[in-house]
Amino acid sequence: MPQVENFIKPSYRFTEVNRLMKELSLDMKIEIAIEIIGRALRACRHIPAIAFSGGKDSEVVADLIERFYPEEFKKVHCIFGNTGIEFPESLKFARQYGKEHFGDRFHETKLLTLEEDELRYDFARKIVQELDELGQLDRILKPDGKLKGQKALVEAAKELGYQLDHSNCYFKGHTMNFSYCIEQYGAPLLGKSASKLDAHRINIECFLKYSSSDSENDVTREYYEILRKCKFSQHCCKLLKKEPSERLQAELGVDMIFKGLMASESHSRLTSFATRGHIFESHRDHIKDGPFYHVSPLGLWTDTDIWDYIHIYNIPYSPLYDITYTDDSGELHHIKRNGCIMCGTDIQYKDNHLSILRQTHPKAWEVCMERFGYREQLYTLFKLKKNMNIYDSFTDEGTNARLIERFGDARRLLDMRPCAFDDYGELVELDGTGMDNEYDAEIFLNADGQINFI
């Protein structure tokens, strides 16, 4: 019988990971996960914690630790990354599961706040335009044409005689929620690898318009052209999820984080697991006496393994996964993935998150389209020329391109649901652009900072 140790390595070849995911039995994958958890807990010097989303994968990690290491589990903390735009089903389940299993060791992340004043996007554009017309761009731009920063814009607005208030400025201490991210950076409408410039939208526009540091690379120049015409960004993932979680980990003194990462989920996760293995060491400033550990006990698991484990041990799970939708061929499916409810990073795929959201959570979909401006940004992407990765025409009658010609604008196209927008994922093709096909979501807020879709 194969030994567990034979399958635990510091790194793997891609083909090896794919083979093991297919060939190993669930029993062996459970044994591997148990061994990895044990090794990790023995290496932990301070506080171990689970990165919990309310989804099935992180729940299985939590159950494995509690089931097979009950004494050690009493010291494990649970960090729920509450982005403020969680699926309501997952939010409720995460809180219920966390409090039942972790008690006072269950923690929710809190959104960050601004450390300095910054102009709101539309007003910042107005200030840039005025300074351009006055020939005074040097007040806000560096010699290479890049924006000096938000402080320079704020000072310029004051010097031009404007009174700053909440209509044109986000003041120090403002909560950086999803609404703020959409306005100041852009909507999450393409994969993470496509959002290379992690900066305020006004910074990107100044760079594209005034900087002399143009690229000679055709792929990069095409990417810049997409940026000129469409306002998108992945900064919300950093501001709403990554940084609040890392801040809370530092406050708790966490030196080890357990994750539900599986290599089977995406190419980037396959790459991460293959190169780093089940236990990866990094550095965090709040840990002075050694490494910070990232632990992925489920690296070799698949979705089928997860569900088999859940059913074998009769574990309750988020009701989100019981919600169904119909694909373009009429087949019924269950929601497969948890995550931010308004995420649009997978629009290049068929049956993408937003097309499913319209069926499963129509009020949230309307908020995306109307309140947060997804509708026009999607239409802008659609209109880009073929060499800019969007198909601008299709041969058969009934395609979205023909619908554009027939109905003329984005609103009328998207109102032709479900046949028009549901196929949008087929219209974006990123191959050959240098961007990977990555798929790793303040309107009405309640007392907990969550969006109420009313």
C-alpha positions in Angstrom: 0.0 0.0 0.0 1.4 3.4 -0.9 2.7 5.5 2.0 1.4 9.0 2.6 4.9 10.4 2.7 5.4 9.4 -1.0 2.9 12.0 -2.1 4.0 14.9 0.0 6.7 17.0 -1.6 8.0 20.6 -1.4 7.1 21.0 -5.1 5.6 19.1 -8.0 5.6 18.9 -11.8 2.3 20.1 -13.3 1.7 16.7 -14.9 2.3 15.0 -11.5 -0.3 17.2 -9.8 -2.9 16.4 -12.5 -2.1 12.7 -12.2 -2.4 12.6 -8.5 -5.6 14.5 -8.4 -7.1 11.9 -10.7 -5.5 8.7 -9.4 -5.4 9.1 -5.6 -8.5 7.8 -3.7 -10.4 10.1 -1.4 -9.1 8.0 1.6 -5.5 8.7 0.6 -6.2 12.4 0.0 -7.7 12.6 3.5 -4.7 10.8 5.0 -2.4 13.3 3.2 -4.4 16.2 4.4 -4.3 14.9 8.0 -0.5 14.5 7.8 0.0 18.0 6.4 -2.2 19.5 9.1 -0.2 17.6 11.8 3.1 18.8 10.4 1.9 22.3 10.2 0.5 22.4 13.8 3.7 21.1 15.1 5.7 23.8 13.3 3.3 26.6 14.5 5.0 28.8 17.2 2.2 31.3 17.9 -1.4 31.3 16.6 -2.8 29.1 13.8 -5.9 30.3 11.9 -8.2 29.3 9.1 -9.0 31.6 6.2 -12.7 31.1 6.2 -15.1 32.2 3.4 -18.3 30.3 4.3 -17.6 28.2 1.3 -17.3 24.4 1.1 -13.5 24.2 0.7 -12.6 26.2 3.8 -15.3 24.4 5.7 -13.7 21.0 4.9 -10.3 22.3 6.1 -11.9 23.4 9.4 -13.7 20.1 9.8 -10.5 18.1 9.1 -8.7 19.9 11.9 -11.6 19.7 14.3 -12.3 16.0 13.5 -8.7 14.7 13.6 -7.0 17.1 15.9 -9.6 18.0 18.4 -7.3 19.2 21.2 -5.2 21.3 18.8 -8.4 22.7 17.2 -9.2 24.5 20.5 -6.3 26.9 19.7 -7.1 27.4 16.1 -8.8 30.7 15.2 -11.2 31.3 12.3 -10.8 34.5 10.2 -13.9 35.2 8.0 -13.0 37.6 5.2 -16.1 39.7 5.2 -15.8 41.9 2.1 -19.2 43.5 2.6 -20.4 42.0 -0.7 -20.8 38.4 0.3 -23.6 36.2 -0.9 -26.2 36.6 1.8 -26.5 32.8 2.1 -22.7 32.5 2.7 -22.6 35.4 5.1 -25.3 33.8 7.3 -23.8 30.4 7.1 -20.2 31.6 7.9 -21.4 33.4 11.0 -23.5 30.5 12.2 -20.7 27.9 11.5 -18.0 30.1 13.0 -19.8 30.8 16.2 -20.9 27.2 16.7 -17.4 25.7 16.1 -15.0 28.4 17.1 -16.9 30.5 19.7 -14.8 33.6 20.6 -12.1 32.4 18.2 -14.3 33.4 15.3 -13.4 36.8 13.8 -14.7 38.9 11.0 -12.4 41.2 9.1 -13.2 44.9 9.0 -12.8 47.2 6.0 -9.9 49.6 5.9 -10.3 53.4 6.1 -8.6 56.1 4.1 -5.4 57.5 5.6 -5.6 60.8 3.7 -8.1 62.8 1.7 -8.5 62.1 -1.9 -10.7 63.6 -4.7 -13.5 61.5 -6.0 -13.0 60.2 -9.5 -15.2 62.6 -11.6 -14.0 65.6 -9.7 -10.4 64.6 -10.0 -10.8 64.3 -13.8 -12.3 67.8 -13.8 -9.3 69.2 -11.9 -6.9 67.5 -14.3 -8.7 68.9 -17.3 -8.7 72.5 -15.8 -5.0 72.3 -15.1 -4.4 71.0 -18.6 -6.3 74.0 -20.1 -4.4 76.4 -17.9 -1.1 74.8 -18.9 -0.3 74.0 -15.3 -0.2 70.2 -15.3 3.3 70.4 -13.6 1.4 71.1 -10.4 0.1 67.5 -10.3 2.3 65.6 -12.7 5.9 64.4 -12.4 8.4 65.2 -15.2 7.6 61.8 -16.9 3.9 62.7 -17.0 2.8 60.4 -14.2 0.5 61.8 -11.4 2.3 62.9 -8.3 -0.4 61.4 -6.1 -3.7 62.1 -4.4 -2.3 64.8 -2.1 -1.2 66.9 -5.2 -4.7 66.7 -6.6 -6.3 67.8 -3.3 -4.0 70.7 -3.0 -4.5 71.7 -6.6 -8.3 71.7 -6.2 -8.0 74.0 -3.1 -5.7 76.4 -4.9 -8.2 76.6 -7.8 -10.7 77.8 -5.3 -12.9 74.7 -4.9 -14.6 73.9 -1.5 -14.1 70.2 -0.7 -17.1 68.3 0.6 -18.5 64.8 0.5 -19.8 65.4 -3.1 -16.3 65.8 -4.5 -13.9 64.3 -1.9 -13.4 61.2 0.2 -12.0 62.4 3.5 -9.5 60.7 5.7 -11.3 57.9 7.7 -13.8 57.1 5.0 -14.4 53.4 4.8 -13.0 51.9 1.6 -16.0 49.7 0.7 -17.0 48.2 -2.6 -18.7 51.4 -3.7 -15.5 53.3 -3.1 -13.5 50.7 -5.0 -15.8 50.9 -8.1 -15.7 54.7 -8.2 -12.0 55.2 -7.6 -10.5 52.2 -9.3 -13.1 50.4 -11.5 -15.2 47.3 -11.6 -13.7 43.7 -11.4 -14.6 42.9 -15.0 -11.6 40.9 -16.2 -9.2 38.4 -14.6 -6.6 39.4 -12.1 -3.8 38.9 -14.6 -5.5 41.5 -16.9 -5.5 44.2 -14.2 -1.8 44.8 -14.1 -1.9 48.5 -13.1 -2.9 48.5 -9.5 -3.6 52.2 -9.2 -6.4 54.8 -8.9 -8.2 55.2 -12.2 -7.2 58.8 -12.3 -3.6 57.8 -12.0 -4.0 55.4 -14.9 -5.7 57.9 -17.1 -2.9 60.5 -16.5 -0.3 57.9 -17.2 -2.0 56.9 -20.5 -2.6 60.5 -21.6 0.5 62.3 -20.5 3.3 59.9 -19.8 6.1 59.6 -22.5 7.1 56.2 -21.3 5.2 54.3 -24.0 5.8 50.7 -24.7 7.3 49.3 -27.9 5.6 45.9 -27.1 2.4 45.5 -29.2 0.8 43.4 -26.6 1.3 46.0 -23.9 0.1 48.8 -26.2 -3.1 46.9 -27.0 -3.5 46.4 -23.2 -3.2 50.1 -22.7 -5.8 50.7 -25.4 -8.2 48.5 -23.5 -7.5 50.5 -20.4 -8.2 53.8 -22.2 -11.7 52.6 -23.2 -12.8 50.6 -20.2 -12.6 51.3 -16.5 -11.8 48.0 -14.7 -9.6 46.9 -11.8 -9.0 44.1 -9.4 -8.1 46.5 -6.6 -11.3 45.6 -4.7 -9.8 42.1 -4.0 -6.8 43.7 -2.3 -8.7 46.3 -0.4 -11.7 44.3 0.7 -10.2 40.9 1.2 -6.4 40.6 1.3 -5.3 43.6 3.3 -8.1 43.4 6.0 -7.3 39.7 6.5 -3.6 40.4 6.9 -4.2 43.2 9.3 -6.4 41.0 11.4 -3.8 38.2 11.3 -1.2 40.7 12.6 -3.5 41.9 15.4 -4.1 38.3 16.5 -0.5 37.3 16.2 -1.2 34.6 13.6 1.9 32.9 12.2 0.1 30.1 10.2 -2.9 30.4 7.9 -4.8 27.3 6.7 -6.4 27.7 3.3 -8.9 25.7 1.2 -6.8 26.2 -2.0 -7.1 23.4 -4.5 -4.9 23.0 -7.6 -7.9 21.9 -9.6 -9.6 25.3 -9.4 -7.5 27.3 -11.8 -4.2 27.5 -13.7 -2.8 30.0 -11.2 -3.7 27.8 -8.2 -2.2 24.8 -10.0 1.0 26.9 -10.5 1.0 28.1 -6.8 0.5 24.6 -5.4 3.0 22.9 -7.8 5.8 25.4 -7.0 5.1 25.8 -3.3 3.7 22.5 -2.1 1.3 22.0 0.8 3.2 24.2 3.3 4.8 27.4 2.1 7.0 29.8 4.2 6.9 33.5 3.7 7.6 36.6 5.8 5.3 38.9 7.8 6.5 42.0 9.7 4.5 41.0 12.8 6.4 37.7 13.1 9.9 38.3 14.3 11.1 34.8 15.3 10.6 32.9 12.1 8.5 32.3 9.0 4.9 32.8 8.4 3.3 29.6 7.1 0.7 29.1 4.4 -0.9 25.7 4.6 -3.0 24.0 1.8 -4.1 20.6 3.0 -6.5 20.2 0.0 -4.0 20.9 -2.7 -4.6 17.6 -4.5 -8.4 17.5 -4.0 -11.1 18.1 -6.5 -14.7 19.4 -6.2 -15.9 15.8 -6.3 -13.7 15.0 -3.4 -15.0 17.9 -1.4 -18.6 16.9 -1.9 -17.9 13.2 -1.2 -16.3 14.2 2.1 -19.2 16.5 3.0 -21.7 13.7 2.3 -19.6 11.0 4.1 -19.4 13.0 7.3 -22.8 14.6 6.9 -21.5 18.1 7.2 -23.9 21.1 6.9 -22.9 23.5 4.1 -23.9 26.9 2.8 -27.4 26.9 1.1 -25.8 28.9 -1.7 -24.7 25.6 -3.3 -28.3 24.4 -3.4 -29.4 27.4 -5.6 -29.8 26.4 -9.3 -29.5 28.1 -12.7 -30.1 27.1 -16.3 -27.2 27.3 -18.8 -27.6 28.3 -22.4 -28.4 24.7 -23.5 -31.2 24.4 -20.9 -29.4 22.2 -18.4 -29.9 22.8 -14.7 -26.8 23.4 -12.6 -26.0 24.2 -9.0 -23.9 27.2 -8.1 -20.4 25.8 -7.9 -18.3 28.5 -6.3 -18.6 30.9 -3.4 -17.1 34.4 -3.6 -17.9 38.1 -3.9 -21.4 38.4 -5.2 -20.5 41.2 -7.7 -17.3 39.7 -9.2 -17.1 39.9 -13.0 -13.5 38.5 -13.4 -14.7 35.5 -15.5 -16.7 37.3 -18.2 -14.5 35.7 -20.9 -16.1 32.4 -20.0 -19.4 30.9 -21.0 -22.0 30.8 -18.2 -20.0 33.4 -16.3 -20.6 34.6 -12.8 -22.7 37.7 -13.8 -24.9 35.8 -16.2 -25.6 33.2 -13.5 -26.2 36.0 -10.9 -29.0 37.4 -13.0 -30.9 34.2 -12.6 -30.0 33.4 -9.0 -29.9 36.9 -7.4 -31.6 39.3 -9.9 -31.7 42.3 -7.5 -27.9 42.0 -7.0 -27.5 41.8 -10.8 -29.6 44.9 -11.3 -27.4 46.8 -8.7 -24.3 45.7 -10.7 -25.7 46.9 -14.0 -27.4 50.1 -12.8 -25.8 51.4 -9.6 -22.3 50.4 -10.3 -22.2 51.0 -14.0 -21.3 47.4 -15.2 -23.7 47.7 -18.1 -21.8 50.5 -19.9 -18.4 49.0 -19.2 -19.5 45.7 -20.6 -20.8 47.4 -23.7 -17.5 49.2 -24.1 -15.6 46.0 -23.9 -17.9 44.5 -26.5 -17.4 47.3 -28.9 -13.6 47.1 -29.0 -12.1 45.9 -32.2 -11.3 42.3 -32.8 -7.5 42.9 -32.4 -8.4 44.2 -29.0 -9.7 40.8 -28.0 -13.4 41.3 -28.5 -15.2 39.8 -31.4 -17.1 42.6 -33.2 -19.1 40.5 -35.5 -20.4 36.9 -35.8 -21.6 35.0 -38.8 -24.9 33.5 -37.7 -28.2 35.4 -37.2 -29.0 35.7 -33.5 -25.5 36.3 -32.2 -24.9 39.2 -29.8 -23.1 41.1 -32.6 -26.3 41.0 -34.7 -28.4 42.0 -31.7 -26.1 45.1 -31.2 -26.7 46.1 -34.8 -30.5 45.5 -34.5 -31.1 47.2 -31.1 -28.3 49.8 -31.2 -27.3 50.3 -27.6 -26.1 48.5 -24.4 -29.3 49.0 -22.4 -31.6 47.5 -25.0 -29.2 44.6 -25.6 -29.0 43.7 -22.0 -32.7 44.0 -21.6 -33.1 41.3 -24.2 -32.5 38.7 -21.5 -31.8 35.9 -21.1 -30.7 35.2 -24.7 -28.4 38.2 -25.2 -26.3 38.8 -22.1 -25.9 35.2 -21.1 -23.6 34.6 -24.1 -21.4 37.6 -23.3 -18.7 35.4 -21.9 -18.0 34.0 -25.4 -17.3 37.4 -26.8 -14.1 38.1 -24.9 -11.0 36.3 -25.9 -7.7 37.1 -24.2 -5.5 34.5 -26.0 -2.4 36.1 -27.6 -2.5 39.3 -25.5 -0.1 38.3 -22.8 -3.0 38.2 -20.3 -3.7 34.8 -18.8 -7.2 33.4 -18.8 -7.5 33.7 -15.0 -10.6 32.9 -13.1 -9.5 32.3 -9.7 -18.1 40.1 -6.9 -22.5 52.1 -1.0 -25.7 51.3 -2.0 -28.0 50.2 0.8 -26.0 49.1 3.8 -27.3 47.6 7.0 -25.8 47.9 10.5 -23.2 45.2 9.7 -22.0 47.0 6.6 -23.6 44.5 4.3 -25.5 45.4 1.1 -29.3 45.1 1.2 -30.7 44.5 -2.2 -34.0 46.3 -1.9 
